[in-house]
Each structure stands twice: as C-alpha cells, then as structure tokens.
Amino acid sequence: MRYRVLGPVHMTPRMPSAAKPRAVLATLLVQRNTVVSTHTLIDELWGAQPPRTATTTLQVYVSQLRKALLAGPDGTVAETGAEQPLLTRPPGYLMRADAAELDLAVFESLRAEGRAAYGRHEYEAASRALGHALGLWTGPALSGIPHGPTLETSAIRLNELRAEVLEQRISADLRLGLHQELVGELMALAHEHPLRETLHCHLMVALYRSGRQSDALHVYQRARRSLVDELGVEPGPVLSRLQERILASDPSLARHGEPERRLVPVGGSGRRPAAGAPGGPADGPAGGVRDAGPTVWLPPAVADFTGREDQLALGERLLASEPAGRNRVLVLSGRAGAGKTALAVRLAHGAADRFPDGRILVTLRDAGGRAVEPRTAMATLLRRLRGPRATAAEEDTAAAPPLPSCEAELAELLHRRTEGRRMLVVLDDAVSEAQVRPVLSALPDSTVILTSRQVLGALESVRQLTLDVLSAPEAEALLAACGGERMRDEPEAAAEIARLCGRLPLALRVAAAGLAARPHWTAAGLARRLRDERTRLATLALGDLDVRGTLLTAYHDVDEEARHAFRMLGLAPLPDFAPWTATALLGTDPARAERLTERLVQAHLLEARRRPGRLAPVRYGFHALLRSLALDVSAGESPQEGTAAVARLCRAYLTLARHADAQLAPGRDRLSHEAEPVAGISPEEVVGGAPLRWFQEESAGLAEAVRQAHAAGLWGLCCALASAAAGYYEAGALWDAWESTHDLALDAARRSGDVHAEAVILRSLGDLSWQRHRTAQAVDRYHLAWHLFVRHGDRAAAGRCLSAEADALLAMGHVGGAGRGYARALSVSRPAGDVRGAAESLRGLALVAQREGRHEEALARLEECESAARSAGDHRWSEYARRTAFALRTALGSGRPAAAASIPLEVRPGVWLFHPAQPARRAA
C-alpha cells in the first residue's frame, strides 16, 4: 500500500519531512476522492487564528506534496506525463487514491467482510478477515502529525472502529473455542482499557471456560471498581448479568461443556400434574420440579491441565468404588494457587457415567472472598437442582415454591431432593469444618469432593489428599502449554521460571500468560525479572490476575495472632528452620510457638518438613512465594516488630553457637558480647552433646543471621555471631561462609567504632588467609589486629596474634623469625594469665626446636603445652600436644635422629605443614 493512516501517517516512496504538509496529506487521505475545501484545510492547520498568508502557505504545502507524490525513491521527480493524484477542484483540493493504495480503505473492506461472515455464523472466516483488518494497524490512527478538528475527529472514529473490530474478532474466536489462547491477550487489553465493558465480558467468559471461575469473578470486581471510581456508575446490564451467570455456574456459558439440562415437571408432559396424581406435587420433593436428565452445574475442565497423575488416579479410584453415594467425601487441600479446583472439576467431568443423576459445583465463598453461610450453600444447591436461572419449567408454569430460610428446613429439603440419587457434589473453597458439616449432613447419599486451603482434619470419615506444588517436569510442561513457542524455545529459561515460581500452578499460569501477552518479551527476560525476591510478586501479576492477591486471601483467612506469626516467621533463615527459631522470632514460649506454627501449617501458609536423623526431626519452611509475601506484609504492617524479632533470633543463635563452640574448642578466642538469652531456649536441650551436628544443621541459618543483623544495624550482634561461628568454619574448611560473614562483621565493627571487635574479626580473617595459603595477607591482618588489641589494652589477645603471625612465618620457611615471634607471644601470654594463649606459644616453640634439631627441647615444650591445655580445659589441644610428642619420639626411636627434623608438622590441631618452605594445608 502506498498510503498509511492506520498508525503513523506515511507515504511511499517519499514522505515530506515537515509536519504541516503531512497534516494536509492526512486530511486529504481520510476524505479520499472527495473535494476538501481550502477553508477546511486552513482550519485544520491553524485553527481559529490563521496567519494572513494562510492561503499562500497552503498552496506551497500542496506544491511540496505534489512533488513528493511524483518523486521516486531517490527524490527525483518522475518524467513529465506521470499522473498527478492531487488535483485542484474548487473550492479546494481532491486526492485520488485507489482502495488498494490506502490502508484505511482496505481496513473498511475487511471489516465489512468480517461483520458479514459473523452475521452468517461463519466465525472462522469472520476471525480471519477481522484479524487481517487489525493487522493493518501500526499504532494509533493518524499519529505523528498535529491534529486539527478534522483529523482529531477522524482519529477518534478510527480508533473506536479498531476497538470494535478487535472485540468482534475476539467474540468470533470465543465461538471457535479459543478461550484458552485468548486469556493472555484479553488480560492485557482489559488492563489497557479498564472502562470497556465488552473486553471485560470477553475476558470473564474466556476465564470461565478455562476452568477459572474465581478469576472470572475477580475480573468483574476489578471492572466495577474502575467504573465506580472513574465514572461513578455501576456496570451495565450485560456485564452484571454475566457475573450472575458465572456465580450460578450457568452451563450454557460452557462452549464445550455438557448440554444444559431440560427441566420439566414430574411426568415429563410440560404441564404440572394435579396434586395427588402420579408424579404430581405430592410425589415430588416439596412440590418442586424434577429433571428428566442429569443435573450438571460444572465449569469447563481446564484445557491444558498438566500433571497430577497420582492424585487423579486416587480420586478416580475413590469415585469408582462401590457403592456409589453413601457420603463418600474426598478433601483436596493445599495452599492457594495449587490447582485444587481444577483437579476437582477434572475429576467431576470424568465421572459422568458414575453419577447419572448429576454433578454440581458450589463455591463456598462470595465474590469478595468471604465465607458463605451453610444455609446459603444449601440454598444454592437446591436452586441448581431446579436447573439454571429462569428454567423453562418456571417460565412456562407456575413458579416453584420459595426455598425455606431456616437452615434445618433447608437441610431437610436438600436431603429429600438428593435421597436415593447418584450425585457428585463439589464444594469448592471451604473455609472451615463448621461451614461444611451441615451441608455434608444433608447429603448422605451423595459423593462429595471438598476443596479447601485449610487442612480440615476435624471432619470424620473423609479421605484427605494434600496437593503440593508440581514436579519440575510437570511445571515446565505447564509453562510450555500456556506460554507457547517462546517458552518452548528456551527450556533453560523455562526451568528457571518454574523454580522461581516455586512450581505453584497459579504462578506458572500467570507467568506464562504474562509472556503471551507481551510479544516483545522473551522467556529469559521474564526469568531475569523474577530473580529479585523483592519484586517477584509484582511481576507475577497481569490485569486482575494477581498471585499476591490470591496468596493474601489465604493470609487473611487466619486470625490476627496467626497472621502476626506468619509475618515474623518470614524472617527465619532459608531453607527451613527448627522449632526453637519460631520461639525466638515470636518471642513466646516453645509450646505457644508450636501451636502457632502448626496453625499456619494447617492453613497451608507454612510447611512442616520431616528430617529424620536431625537434632530437630521436624523443621518448618515457606514456599518461596509465601516467604516473599511474608516479608512484604511484614515490611508494610510491622517493620518495628520485624527488627525486634531479628534481634531475638540473632541473640538465640549467638547463645547456641557459643555453647556449641565451647564444646568444640574450649578456651578459643571469641568476641565477648553482652546479649540477654532468649527465654524458652535451652542450649543444653537444643545442642545437647552434638555441637558439630548443630553447626552443620544450622550453618546456613547462622550465616543468614549475620546478614540480617548487619542489615538491621545490630552491629554488636553481627560481630559476635561471626566470631562464634569462626571455629566451626575453620574446622569444616568453609572458607566462603567464613569470609562473607567476617567481611560483614568487619564492616559492622568499623561502623560502630568498636576497636576490640575489629581486632577480633581481623585476627580471624588472618586465620582464614593463612588457611587459604595467602600467607603475606595473613601476616598483614595479624599485625593490624595486634596493634588494635594493644590499643584496646587486651594483652592476652595481642599475644595470640603474635603466635598466629609466627605460624605464618613458619609456613613461609622463616624458622628463626617464627621462633622469635613465639617467644615474644609467650612473654605476653604468661603475665596476662592466658593459659590457652601460652599453650599455643609453647606449641610453636616446640615446632621451631624440632625444625632446628633440638629434639629434647621440643619434647619439653610439648609437655608444657599439654599441661597448659589441660589447665584451660581444652581437650583438643591437649590431645594435639600428646599426639605430636608421640610422633616425635617415634621418629627419634627409629635410629635416625636427623629424620625427626623433617617429619611433617601438625602446626595446629588438624593443620599440617609438610615442608618448611611450603604453606600449611589441611590434612586429607
């Protein structure tokens, strides 16, 4: 096409660069083959105050346009004789353009073709023509130029035509059964045009037919809020009526659902028999109507249902077991967004032959998410047993009797209506046992599938089935099914998206729909957006589909005490935590902490994870998205409480880590910090006699506690926690955790101006450098730490720094310098009363004497070292001294005294030096 106005105004092969000539062209094109007066063009270009030279200037613009119309791609004017499409016709100008040359003309032709096909019910042809018409658009109509009154009116008209064509194409696609494919597009359109009720209607139908009834009702609520807030009006009758039909699960909305049942009075004649006659009112329950076919009130099954094979098989076995009826109840529970309703609906659709009298779904919450009363649920069931709203029977004959308002009478009537009938009832989204007990009691002959976010454990004689997240292959398959080719083309990105969504079906569907609704996005780009935990929930929102909002409903289902626990426990370290962690974060006693955590587990807001063989055989953890929600609501609702909870957690970790470290290495140099113990947490009970196992199980949490203390500005706790963990990090060769925690602690010490804490952390970082063979860096850190200890007045710690620096010198092969360092350290430790420090110095002097061939002196120093270690209560160091002396005596007794000087040195417990010129390394 040569001319385009459905988007930025454009002409080929050459377009004038100035704005006003382009405006003249557009004005003439929207009125092609029609004379446009000079006055109209002047008014379009300059409005009510044209310049005195307006007519002359317009003639110049027309001349420029005529040259451009005859110009070739290189800008040269075609040879004389070419036909000029822009003609002068009094009282103005006329633009000749064939229909095939102008996108607007082609659009109008395709629009008429599509509308005609739609009117003939040829929906595939209609969709194709209307889709081609929409494909002509490249942006808002007549964009890129200034608008006067003519162009502004034309742009409004054309953009409205585009919206009309789009809505009709979507309507055709819905009639073709493409509801699943339309969801993503419609979500984006409804978000872009919040006041277009037709788009909201289409989205509600698409969601309903995709098995997402609650999402469809949320669309209505969002649309209503927009209309009320923006315009002060309620939704129109079409949108309101559609909401009512969805609330009633009207089967006629389901394109591929089962046929709407036809209700007739008992006897099937279409007339109501006389009372007392066979099949008359006295025979039917409450004088009502009975259906000739099965009662079916189910939303359509989700077309791309994925996974859940084991759960489907179990449900199908239950539904197929004999005898049918007799109040068999299957409870499907799981966290919000786990796909409970989709599974229940799929089971119900697959059980048509088992329940010939009907299958009915009733939602146990209203459109606002509040629990409905039992009598409301029973009344809804009874109405659905009568048939769809305004059934044929009620239209053609006298209306059915009104339902009783008393719960007991409703239960009795429901019992009579279902007695002896082979029916399946799905009670969706139950809130509590109290809500469903009266309904279940009224359905003794029916089979019931009950879905709930709560574990309804107090119900008697029911089968419980808990839905967890999907497996990794199932999650990736669901993303591929909902996200289309772009998701399938990037399997690595899809796997990451599945992981970041916690493999939660709702989150996976929203992520896939978000990708489908944004053609310019890639799966890898979506994965990148989801990586930030702080914004992940915001990313998992599209239109009125909001993962955060769905999870919030589960959060608001529990009472304030449990909500407070949820917020505080969100601060627990990943991936899971022991019961004592809950005690610390909640600031309560262990029994109450357990009650609250178990209440959250029952509400599927928290997971209980069995860990056989661990110090705590049951640990607790969050689903990734629920943890994000907990942190989000905590920051918004109780930031000060969160800081206090973090402080309690860090104090608990400090108490337990010090207790465990004292068992592993008595007398080790640890940073002192006055921290009040957390009530209810006993180190003897939590750690017991397994300090190493405690460190191994809590290592990740301990590192996270250091990070949280630093983030909260708890500088003293940050330093003390890092120092308490250093011994375990060294013993376990956990270099990365050692470095990351101590870097934070060093920053905390410097921020708080705590010279002593800075010295202790630097000494520990020196040990880390020495272990990693960065000997020169170790010497620098030891030396700086020594200066800080001296400045602070801690002579014992300064002496230990000298000993450690001598270890580094010995590892570098500087035996003489190491000996002087050990001697200096001993001269500081003994006067300071540091028995453990003296043991370290004596050990060093023994090693130097051994290297220099003074074996008797070495043995004497080792005996002194063993004695000092015993005095300090450090079994590890006393055993080290005894072991080293035994190795030296063995070498001397071999008859080769010279060999004793070259045997490998165990310079510290478990750390060996195999050659004096090589750095120390850990034994294998």
N, C-alpha and C positions, 0 to 999 in steps of 0.2 A: 504494500500500500504506500502511496506517495504522501498522503496527509494523515497525521495522527492528532487527535484532540482528546482521546481517552487516556489521559495521563499528561506528561509534559507536552506542550504543543510542539510539533515537529513537522518538517517538510523535507523531502529528499528531491534532488541530491544536495541542495544547498539551502541553509536556513539563515535568514537575516539575524545578525547578532544583536541589534538594538531591540529594546523591549516594545516600543510603540508600533513599529512595523509588524512585529509578531502578533500584537494585540489586534491590529487591523486584519491580519490573515485569519486569526481565530474567529473574529466576529463574522467574517465573510463565510468561513467554512461551516459554522453551525447553522448558517442560513443559505447553504449552497443552492445554486440555481434559482436564487431569489434576489431581487434588487434590494440592496441595503442603502438607505438614503445617506447623503452626506451629513445631514443633521444627526442621524443616529450614530455614525462613526465619530463625529466630533464629540458628541455627548459621552460616548464610550471612552474616548481618550482623555478628555479634560474635565468632564463633569459640567457643573453649572457655571464655571468661570474659565471659558476657553480663552486662549490668547487672541490678540487682534489678527494674528497671521494664521489662525487655525486652518482656514480653507487651503491656503497656500502650502502650509506644512503638511496637511493631509495628502495633497497632491504629490509632494515629494516622497512621502511614505509609500504611496501607491506606485510611483515610478520605481522605487527601490524594490518593491515586491515583484513588479513585472520583470525586472532584470533578473531577480533571483529565480523566478518561475521558469525563465528560458535558459538559465545558466546550466552548464554541465558540471560534472564533479570537480573539475579544476577551476571553476569560477568563470570561465569564458562564456560569453553569450553565444547561443546557438545561431546558426546562419539564418539569414532572412528567409521568411516563409514559414517558420515554425508557428504553430497555432498558439495564440496568447489566451490563457484561460481567464484572466482578469480583465473584464470588459467594463467600459463606461456605459451606463444606462441611466438616463435621467429618472429620478432625481439623485442618482448616486452610482453605485458600482454593483456588478454581478460577478460571482465566482462560479465558473463552470467546473464541475467535478463529477466524474462517473462514480456510481455507487461502489465499484470495486476499488476505487482510488482512496476512499475515505473510511477510516476505521469506524466512525460513527454510523455510517450507512450500513456497513457490514454487520455491526452490532445490532442495529434495529431489525435487520432482516433475520438474523439468527434468533433474536428474541421472539419475533413473531412466529418463527418456525417452531421454537421450543414450546411456546404457550399453546400453539395449536395441537402439538403432539400430546402435551399434558392433558388438554381437554378431551382428547380421544383415548385417554388412559394408556398411551404408548410411552411409558415412563422411561424406558431405556433410550428411546430416540429423543425424548424431551431432555433428559440429563445430558446427552451428548451435545445437542445443539446449544443448550444454555451454557454448558461448560466451555464450548468453543467461543461463545459470546464473551464470557468472562475472561477468557484467555487473551482477548484483545487489549485488555486494560493493563497499563504500565504504571499507574499511580492515580491520584485524584484528578478528576476531569479538569482540563484546561489549566493545568498548573504550570508554573514557571513564567507567567506573564501577569501584568497588572490587570485587575478586573474593574470594569465599569458596570453599569446596571445590566446591560445585555449579557455580558459574559458571566456575571455573578449569578443571574437567574438561570442561565444555561448550565452552569456548573452544578448548582443545587439540583436542578432537574435530572441531569445525567447521573450524578452520584446516587440519587434516590432510585433511578432506574437500575443502576448496578446492584443496589441492595435488594431490590425487588427480584431481579433475575437470580441473584445468589440464593435468596430464600426459596424461590421456586425450584431451583436446581437441587437444593438440599431436600426439599419435600419429595422430589422425584426419587432421589437416592434412598430416602427413608422407605418409600413404597417399594423400592427394589431390594430392601432388606440389608442395606449397607450401614446399619446403625452403628456397628462397632467401629467401622472405618471413619465415621463422621464425628466421633466424640471429641477427638483432639482438636479438629478444625472448629467445631462449634464452641468449645470452651474458649478458644482464643477470640472468636467473633463475639461471644457474649460478654467477654471482658472488655473488648474494644467498643462495643455498642451496648452499654448497660440498660438503655431505655427502649430497645427494640424488643417488644414482647414476642414477636414471631420467632426470633432467634432463640429466645429462652424456651419457648414451646418446643421447638425442634430439638434443643439440647435435652430437655426433660424426657421427650419420647425416646431419643437415642439412648440415654442412660437407662431408662426403664426397660427397654428391650434388650439391653446388655446385662440385665440382672442387677442393676444398681439403683434400686428403688429409693433408698435413703439419700443417695447423691442427687437423684432427680428432685426430691423434695427440698433439699438444700438449695438447689438452683432457684426454686420458687421463692424461698425465703430471701435469698440474695436479691432477686429481681424486685420483689416487693419493697425491700428496704431502699433500693435505688429509686424506685418510682415515688415512694413517700418522701424520701429525703430531698430529691431533686425537684419534683413537680407537685408534691403534696396531694397525690391521687393514689387510689388503690389500683391494683391490677385490673385489667379489663376482663370481661366475662369469659373469653376463650381461655386465657391463662388460668383464671380462677377455677373454671370447670375442669381443666386438665389436672390441676392439683387434686381436686376432689376425686377424679377417676383414678389417679395414682394411689391416693390414700386408700381407696377401695379395692386396689389391685384389679381394676377392671380388665377382664380377659380380652375384651375387644381391642385393647391397646397393643396386644402382643401379635405382631405380624405372623410369627411362626409358632405362636402358642397353640393350645388346643382349642377347639371350637367353643364358642360361648354356649353354655348350656341353655336349653329352651325350657322354661318353667311353664307347666300347665297345672290346672287344678287336678286333684286326685281323680283318676278315671280317664284323663287324657283327652277329653272331648273339647276342651276350650271353654266349656261352661261350668259354673260352680254347681255341683250336685246339691240336692236338697239335704238338709240336716237329717241324719239318721239313715240316709241311703248309703249303699255300699260305696265307699270312697268319699262319702260326704264329710262335712266338717267334723262330725263326731269321730270319724276314723282318723283324720289327720291330726298331727300334733298341734294343739292349741288352735284348731280350726284353721291352720295355715295352709300353705301350698306345699306340694311335694314335687320333686323334679323327675322328669322322665329319663334323664341321663345323669351322668356323674356331675357332681358339683366341683368345678375346677376354678380355683382362685390362686393362681401362681404367676409370678413374674416369669419372663422367659429365662431359660438357662443361659448362663454366660457362654458365649460362642467360643471363646478362647480359653476355657477353663483348662488349667495346666496342673499336673502333678496330683498329689493327694490319693494315690492309688490304694495304699494300705487303708486309709480312712474310708474311702469309698467302698472298698471290699467289706470292711467291718460293718458299715452302715447297711449295705445291701444284704448281708447275712442276717442282720437283725430284722430288717423289713420282710425278708423272705421266710423267716422262721414261723413255725406253726404254734398255736393257731393265730390267725390274723386278729388284730384287735386286742382286747383284754389289757388295755392300758400299758402297752409297752412304750417306754419312754427312753429316748436317746438324748443325752445332754451334750451338745457341742459347745465347749467353752474355749476361750482363747483371748488374747489381747485384741484391742481394737485394730481393725485392718487386717486380721489374719485370714479372712475369707470364710467365716462361719456361715453366713447367709448363702453365699454362692454354693458351698458344699451341700447345705440343706436343700436348696432349690434343685440342685442337680439330682440328689437322691430322690426327691419327690417326683421329678419328671420321669425318672427311670422306673418308677414303681406303679405305673398306671394299671397294669394287669393285676397287681396285688390288692389294689384299693378301688374296686369298680364303683363304689358309691361316692367317691370324691376325694380331692386333695385340696386343702385350703391353707393359705398362709395369712397369719395375722401378726402385724407389728405391734409390739408391746410398749412402744414409745410414741409420743405425738411428734408433730413436725418440729417442735422446739427441742426435742431430745429428752423431754420429761417422761417419766414412767406413767403409763395409763393405769387406771384402777382395774382390778379384776372384773368388776361388773361391766366396764367399758369394753374390755376384751371379749367377754362373753356375748355382749350385745352385738359386737362386730361379727363374731362367728355366726350368730343367729341370722343377721341380715344377709350374710354371704350364703348361708344355707338356703335363703329365699331366692337368691340369684343376684345378678348385677343391679345396680341402681335403676329404678324405674323399669322393672321387668315387664315383659309382655303381659304376664298374668295380672299384674297390678294395674296396668294401663287399660286392659280390656274388661276387667271385672272389678268388683268392689275391692277396695284396698285391704291388705292383710291387717289383722288386728295389731294394735301398737304393742311394742315389747314392754314387759313389766320393768319398773325402775328398781325394785328390790333385788339385791344380789342373790338371795336364797331362791327367789322365784325364777330369776334368770338361769341359775344353775339347774333348777329342776326342769325348766323348759329345754335347756340345751341337752340335758341328759335324755329327755324323751325324744328330741329330734335326732339324736345320734345313736340311740339304743338299737342294737342289732345291725347297725350299718358298718360296713368295712371301709373305714375312712382313715386318712392320714392328715393330721393337723400339724402345721409348722408354726410354733410360737416363737417369733423372732425377736431377739434382743431383749431378753428378760433381765430385769434389774435385781430381783431377789426371789428367794423361795416363797416369801409371803405373797408376792404378786401372782405366782403361778399355781400355788396349791389349790385355790378354789376352782380354777379353770381345769386343772388336771382331774380333780374330784368329779367334775361334771362330764368327763369324757371317759368313762370306764371301759367302753368297748372300742375306743379309738387308739390308734398308734400315734404317738406324738414325737416330733423332733423339736427339741428346745435348744435355742442358741442363746448364749449369754457371755458377757465379758467377765462375769464372776464365776468362780467355781461353786456351783450350787450343791455343795456337799451334804446339806441337811435334807435333801429330798430322798424319800425312801424308794427302794426297789427301782432304781434307774440305772442305766448304763452310762458311764462317764467317758467322754472322748475329748481329750485336750488337743487343740490344734496349735502346733508350734509354727515357726517360720518354715518356708520351703527349703528343700535341699539346694545346694549350689547349682546342680544341673537343672532342677525344676525352675529356679529363679531366673536363670539365663534363658531357658526356653520361653518363659512368660514374657520376658523383655523382648525377645525376638518376635513373638507372636503379636505383641502390642506396639512395638516400636518400628516394625517394618524393616526395609532393606538396610537403612543406615545402621540400625542396631546389629543386624546380622553380619554386616560387612566389617564390623570392628569387635570381634569376640573378646579381645583383651579388655577393651573399654567396657563392654557389657558385663564382664565378670567383675570389674571394679565397681560398676554401678550397683550390681546386685549386692556386693559386700557392703558398700556404703549405705544402702537402703536397709541393711540388716535382713535382707531376703524376706521382708514383710510384703505380702501380696499387694496391699493398697499402695504402699510407697513405690513398688515396682511399676504398678499401672500408671500412677501419676507421673513418674519419671519418663516412662515410655510415651505417654500422651503429650508431655511437655516437649519431647523431642519431635514427635509427629506434628505438633502444632507450630514448630519453628523450623522451617525448611533450611534456614541458614546456619543452624546448629549442627554439630557433629556429636557422636556418642562420646568421643574423647573429651570434647569441650564440656559436655554435661558432667562427665566424671570429675573433671577439674573443679567445676562449680560445687560439687557435692563434698569435696575433700575437707572443706572448712566446717568443723562441727558447729561453729557459732552461727553460720548462715545456712546450714543444711536443710533445716525445716522450712525456711523461707523459700529455698529453691524447689522444694517438693510441694509446690502449690501452683495450680493452674485454674484460672477462673474461680469458680466456687469449690473446686476440688482442693482440699487443703488437708494434708496429712497432720499438721499440727492441730488443726481444729478437731479432727477425729480423735486424736490421742487426748486432747483436752477434755472431751466428753467423758472418757474413762477416768480421768483425773478428778473431774467434778462429781463423778458418781459416788466417790468415797467421802467420808466426813472430814471435817477440818483437821482433826487430830492425825488422820492418815495422810491427808494432803501435806501437812507440815512434815511428817516423816518422809514422804516422797521427796520433798524439796531438799531436806537435809541429807538424805542418803544419796542423792545425786552427786554429792561431793566426795563420795567414797572412791578409793582408787580403783583403777581398772586392773584386770578384767573382772574380778569378783572380790568379795570381802568376807571376813569371818564375823561371827555374831558380836564379838567384842567391839568391832568397828562401829556397828549400829549403836551399841551402848554409848560409845564416846560421842558420836555425831548427834545423837538425840538427847544427850545429857540426862539420861534417866537410868533406872536400874536394869539389870540384864533381863529380868522377867518381862517387864513392860516393853523393853526394846524388842524382845522376841515376839510378843503379841502384835506389835505394830508391823514388824517386817512380815509376819505371816499373814496379816490382814492385807498387806499390799500384794503378797503372793497370790492370795485368793482372788484378788481383783485383777490379776494379770498385769499389774504395774511393776512387778519385781519378779525375778526368777530365783527359785531355790535349786541349787546345783549340788548334786551328791558328789562328794570327793572322798571315797573310801581310802583309808590309809593315811589321811591327812590329820593334823592336830585337831582341826575342826572338820568333822566328816560331812557337814553341810555348810556350804558357803552361798552367798547371795550375789546376784549381779543384775544389771539392767540390760535390756535390749538397747542397742546403740541409739535408736531414735527416741526412746523413752528417757535415756540419760540426757540427751540434748534438750528434751522438754523440761526435765527436772532442773537443769542448770538455767534454762531460760526463765522459768517461772520463779525460781529462787532469786535470780538477779532482779526480777521485776517486783516481787512481792515481799521478800525478806532478806535484803542484802546484808543488813547488820547481823541478823541471826546466822547467816552463812559464814561470816567472818568468825563469830564466836564458836561455831561448830568446827571450823577448820582448826582453830586454836586447841579445842578439846581433843580432836583427832591427833594433832601433832604431839600434844602432851602425852597421850596414851602411847603413841609409837615410841616416843623418847623413853618413857618408863620401861616399856617392854624390851626395847633394843638394848638399853643399858643393862637390864637384868640378864639378857641372853649373852651379851658381850662379856659381862663379868664372869660368867661361867666358862666362856671360851678362852678368855685371856685375862685372868685376874691381875690387877695392877697395871693394866695397859693405860697409856696416857690418853685420857678422854677429856673433852671440854666440859667443865662444870657449868651447870645452868640450873637456876632455881626454878623448877616448874612444879606446880601443885599436881599431885597424882589425880587421875580421873576416878571418881567414885564408882565402885562396882566392878572395876577391872583389876584382877589379882594376877601379877606376873607369875606367881607360882602355879596358878591354875592354867593360865594361857600358854606359857612357855614350858612349864614343867621341867623335866630333866632332858629336854631335847632342844637346846639352844640353836644348834646348827640347822635342824629341820625348821625351826621357827623362822630363822633368817631366810632359808631357801624358799619357804612358802610366802613370806611377806616382803621379799626383796623388791619386787616391782612396786608394791604399796608404799614401802619405805622411801623409795626414790621419788614417788609421786607426792608423798607428804613433804619432802624437802622442797619440791617445786611449789606446792600450794603455800607453804609457809613463806617462801620468798615472794610469791605473788601477792600475798596478804600483808606483806610488810612486817611479818613476825621474825625480825632479824635474829634475835637470840635463839629462838626455836630452830630456825633454819640451820644455824651453825652447829647447834648441839646435836641435831638429828644426823647431820652429815658426819660429824665426829664419831657418834655412836655406831654408825654403820661401817666406818673405815676398816675396822679389824676384820669384819666378815668379807668386805670387798677384797682385802689383801689375801685372806686365806683362800677365797674362791677364785682369785685371779680375775675379778670382774672389773677390768680396767675402765671400760666405758662408763659404767654406772659410778664408779669411784670418781672419775674426772668430772662428769656432768654435775653430780651433787656437790662436789667441793668447789667447783667454779662458782656455783650459785652461793654457796656458803661464804666464799672469799669476798664476793660482791656484797653480801649481807653484812659481813664484819666491817668492811670499809665504809659502807653507807651509815652504819650505826656508830662508827668511830671506836669500835671495841678492839683495842690493840691486842689483848690477850687472845681473843677468838681468832683474829687474823693470824697470829703466830702459830696457834694450834693447827689451823687449816693449812697454812704454808708448810709446816712440818709434815703433815700427812701427804700433801701434794709432792713434797720431796721424796717421800717413800714411794709414791706412785711412779715418779720419774726414774727412781733407782730400779724399781721392778721392771720398767719398760726399757731399761738399758740406755736411758738418756742421762748418763752419769753427770755430765757437766751441768745440765739443768738442775739435777738433784742437788749438787753442791751449792749452786746459787740459792736455791729455795731454802736449804738447811741454814745457810749463812744468814739470809734475811730473817728467817724465823728466830735464829739465835739472838740477833740484835733486838728484835721485838720482845722476846722473853726477858732479856736483860733490862730493857727499858721498863718493862712492866714489873720487874722485881721477882720473877719466877725462876729462881736459880736451878731448881730441880729440872724443870722443862728445858732450860738452857743447856744443862749438862747432857740431857738426852739428845738434843740437837747436835752437840759436838760428837757424840758417839755415832749418830747416824751419818754425819759428814765423814767421819773416819771410815765407815763402811764403804762409802762411795770411793774414797781414795784407795782403799784396799782393792776394790774391784778394778780400779784403773791401773793397779800394779805399783802404786806408791806406798810400799810397805812401811818405810820409815816414817813418812808423813802420817800414815794411819796410826802407827804406834804412838806418836806424839799426841795425836788427837784423842785416842782412847785414854791416855794417861791424864790429859787435861780434863776430860769428861769425868773420870773417876775422882779427880781432885775437887770437882764441883759437887758431884752426887753425894759423896760421903758426908761432907759437912752439912749438906742440905737435908740429910736424913732420908734420901730417896733410895730405898733398898733395891727396888726394881731397876732404877737407873744404874746403880752400882753393879748389878748383875750383868747388865748389857755391856758396861765398860770392861769388866773383868773378862767377859767372853771375848771381847775384841783384843785385849792384851794377850789372851791365850792364843788366839789365832795368829797374831803377829809373831809371838815367840815360837810357835810351831813352824811358821814360814822361815824364820831365821835359824832354825835348828836347835833352839833352846827348849828341848822337849820336857825336861823336868819342870822348868818354869811354867810351861804351857799346862802341864797336868795340875800343878799347884793352883794356877789361876782358874782352871775349870772347877776344881774342888771349891774354891771360894765362890765362884759363880753359882754352883749348885746350892751351896749353903744360903746365899743371898736370895735365890729364887724361892727356896723353901720358906724362908722368913717372910717373903712377900706373899706366900700362898699361891704362887704361880706354878702349878704342876707341869705345864707345857714347857716352861723354861728350865725347870729343874731336870726334867727328863732329857731335854736337849743337852744340857751340860754333861749329864751322866753318859749319854749316847756318844757324844763327841770324845770324851775322855776314853771310853772303851775302844773306839775306833783307833785312837792314837796309840793306846797300849798294845792293841793287836798288831799295828804296823811295827812298833818297836820290838815286839816279841818275835817278829818274823826273821830276825837276824840281819835285817837291812835297815839300820837306823836312818840312812840317807833317804830312804823311800818315804819316811814319815813326813818329811818336809814338803813332799809333792803330792800327797794324797788330796783328793777333792775336799774342799772346805764347806761344811754346812754353816754358813755365816750367821744365819738366823734360823729359827725353827722352820724346817721345810724349804729353805732357800739355800742353794748350793753355789759355790764358786769352784769351777773345775780347773782354772789356771789363773795364776795371779795377774796375768796381763789381760784377761778376758773379763767382761762384765758378768755379774751374778745372774743366774737364771734359776727358775723353779725346777725342782726335780720332777721327772715324768711320773 
